Structure formats: structure tokens, C-alpha cells
């Protein structure tokens, strides 16, 4: 601290942690990308994050981001945020695919799966490989709708955030006495 001529101590002005993190995230998100590209990155991340084969979405997002030249942080963050929703939707997508293909539903019972794994592991993997394909069929129907709806919601938000000056919070913190 330094002392001013009037006897008051002054402290160096520091940006709050929230302002620094916000500026850093804004910089990552907007690095060379328009609001439209960021919004489509978020929309693709959400749709890919719902893909019914657990554990594949991160790699799929990398591939989509490279091929479509999307924003990597935006697609990966939105993908990761979908994990709590992805797990229950796996069964929904499998049932949709079964219904669309006109096949009998595969029972999802933990006790039956364990018994079949012990008795005939090959049969279990074949059955759930087929279920995965049914899930992909269901996801392929839903994914375009998810992308369109998410893009429609994300674009105005991203445009609003991109218009907001990066130093708003820092200037507010600097203007507030005692900080």
C-alpha cells in the first residue's frame, strides 16, 4: 500500500476473479469466430453430446470441429454439459430406433444382462451392438432438430454476449470505491 498526500492508503486496482475468467472465456470463444460459428459449435456439441454410444462423444466432437472448422472450446463444453442428459436418452433413442425399424424391443435388465454375460458373452455383445445401431437410428432423427433448436436459442445469446464490452465488469469494479 502506498500513502497519498491526504493520509489515505490506496491499493492497486485489481480485476475481480470473475471478470478475469469472463474475459479469458470470452477470448477463447471468440478467437477468430463469428457469433454464428460459435452458436453452431454449441448446437453441434449439444447434439453430439446426446449420441447414444457412451464414451464416443468427445472424439466425435473433435472430428466435427476439425471437419466443419468449429470452435473447439464451445463444442467440447456443450458436449460435456450433455452427459447427465445423454445417459437416460440412450434407452429412448434405442426404443425410437426399434420402433422405426419395426423390431422387437430388447429388454434392458441388469440381472438378465449379467446372466447372459456369464452364459454367452458373444450373444450379449451382439444383442447390444444391435441395440446401439437402433439407438443411432433414433439419434439421427432427433439430432437435426436438436441442432436447429439449440442454434436458434444460442445465436441471440452469443450475439448479446459478443456485443457486451469485455471490460464492463472491470470498469464497474474500478468505479466502486473501497475495492
C-alpha positions in Angstrom: 0.0 0.0 0.0 1.1 3.5 -0.6 0.1 6.6 1.2 -1.4 9.5 -0.6 -0.9 13.1 0.5 -4.3 13.1 2.2 -3.3 10.3 4.5 -5.5 7.7 2.8 -4.0 4.4 1.7 -4.5 3.3 -1.8 -4.5 -0.3 -3.2 -3.6 -1.3 -6.7 -6.8 -1.8 -8.7 -7.3 -5.4 -9.5 -9.9 -7.0 -11.7 -12.0 -9.5 -9.9 -11.5 -13.2 -10.5 -14.9 -13.3 -12.1 -14.0 -10.5 -14.5 -10.7 -12.2 -15.4 -12.3 -15.6 -16.0 -15.1 -14.0 -18.1 -12.6 -12.1 -20.2 -10.5 -15.3 -20.7 -13.5 -17.4 -21.7 -14.8 -14.7 -24.0 -11.4 -14.6 -25.6 -11.3 -18.3 -26.1 -14.8 -18.4 -27.5 -14.4 -15.5 -29.9 -10.9 -16.2 -31.1 -11.4 -15.8 -34.8 -15.0 -16.9 -34.8 -18.3 -15.1 -35.5 -21.3 -15.4 -33.3 -22.9 -17.7 -35.9 -19.9 -20.1 -35.8 -19.9 -20.2 -32.0 -23.7 -20.8 -32.0 -23.4 -23.7 -34.5 -20.5 -25.1 -32.4 -22.6 -25.1 -29.3 -25.5 -26.6 -31.2 -23.4 -29.4 -32.7 -21.8 -30.1 -29.3 -25.3 -30.5 -27.7 -26.4 -32.8 -30.5 -23.2 -34.9 -30.5 -23.3 -34.9 -26.7 -26.6 -36.9 -26.9 -25.1 -39.6 -29.2 -26.2 -42.9 -27.8 -22.9 -44.7 -27.6 -21.4 -43.6 -24.3 -17.7 -42.6 -24.4 -17.5 -41.6 -28.0 -18.8 -38.1 -27.9 -15.5 -36.3 -27.2 -13.8 -37.9 -30.2 -16.9 -37.2 -32.4 -16.8 -33.5 -31.4 -13.1 -33.3 -32.2 -13.7 -34.8 -35.7 -16.8 -32.5 -36.3 -14.9 -29.4 -35.1 -11.9 -30.1 -37.4 -14.0 -31.0 -40.5 -16.5 -28.2 -40.0 -14.0 -25.7 -38.6 -16.0 -25.2 -35.5 -14.9 -23.6 -32.2 -13.3 -26.4 -30.2 -13.9 -25.0 -26.6 -17.6 -24.3 -27.4 -18.3 -27.7 -28.9 -16.5 -29.6 -26.1 -18.0 -27.6 -23.3 -21.5 -28.1 -24.6 -20.8 -31.8 -25.2 -19.6 -32.2 -21.6 -22.7 -30.5 -20.3 -24.9 -33.1 -22.0 -23.6 -36.1 -20.1 -26.3 -36.1 -17.5 -28.9 -36.0 -20.2 -27.2 -38.5 -22.5 -27.4 -41.5 -20.2 -31.2 -41.6 -19.8 -31.7 -40.8 -23.5 -29.7 -43.8 -24.7 -32.7 -46.0 -23.9 -35.1 -43.5 -25.5 -33.0 -43.5 -28.7 -32.8 -47.3 -28.8 -36.6 -47.6 -28.4 -37.1 -45.0 -31.1 -34.8 -46.9 -33.5 -36.6 -50.2 -32.7 -39.9 -48.6 -33.3 -38.8 -47.0 -36.6 -37.2 -50.3 -37.8 -40.2 -52.4 -36.6 -38.1 -54.8 -34.5 -38.9 -56.3 -31.1 -37.7 -54.3 -28.1 -34.5 -55.6 -26.4 -35.1 -55.9 -22.7 -32.8 -53.7 -20.5 -32.5 -55.6 -17.2 -29.3 -55.6 -15.2 -30.0 -59.2 -13.9 -30.7 -60.5 -17.4 -27.6 -58.9 -18.8 -25.3 -60.3 -16.0 -26.8 -63.8 -16.5 -26.4 -63.6 -20.3 -22.8 -62.3 -19.9 -22.0 -65.3 -17.8 -23.8 -67.8 -20.1 -23.0 -66.4 -23.5 -20.9 -63.2 -23.7 -20.9 -63.2 -27.5 -24.7 -63.1 -27.6 -24.8 -60.2 -25.2 -22.3 -58.2 -27.3 -24.2 -59.0 -30.5 -27.5 -58.0 -28.9 -26.2 -54.7 -27.5 -24.3 -54.0 -30.7 -27.7 -54.2 -32.5 -29.3 -52.1 -29.8 -26.5 -49.5 -30.4 -27.4 -49.4 -34.1 -31.1 -48.9 -33.2 -30.0 -46.0 -30.9 -28.0 -44.4 -33.7 -31.1 -44.6 -35.9 -33.2 -42.8 -33.3 -30.5 -40.2 -32.7 -30.1 -39.5 -36.4 -33.8 -38.5 -36.5 -33.6 -36.3 -33.4 -30.1 -34.7 -33.9 -31.1 -32.3 -36.7 -34.0 -31.0 -34.7 -31.7 -30.6 -31.6 -29.1 -28.7 -33.7 -31.7 -26.3 -35.2 -33.4 -25.6 -31.8 -30.2 -25.1 -30.0 -28.8 -22.9 -32.7 -32.0 -20.8 -32.6 -31.6 -20.3 -28.9 -27.8 -19.9 -28.7 -27.4 -17.4 -31.6 -29.2 -14.5 -29.9 -27.4 -15.2 -26.6 -23.9 -15.3 -28.3 -24.7 -12.2 -30.2 -25.7 -10.4 -27.0 -22.6 -11.6 -25.2 -20.3 -10.7 -28.1 -21.7 -7.1 -28.2 -21.0 -6.6 -24.5 -17.7 -4.9 -23.9 -15.1 -7.2 -22.3 -14.1 -4.8 -19.6 -17.6 -4.0 -18.3 -17.1 -5.8 -15.0 -13.6 -4.5 -14.6 -14.7 -0.9 -15.1 -17.6 -1.4 -12.7 -15.1 -2.8 -10.1 -12.7 0.1 -10.6 -15.5 2.7 -10.3 -16.7 1.2 -7.0 -14.9 2.9 -4.1 -13.3 0.7 -1.5 -12.3 -2.2 -3.8 
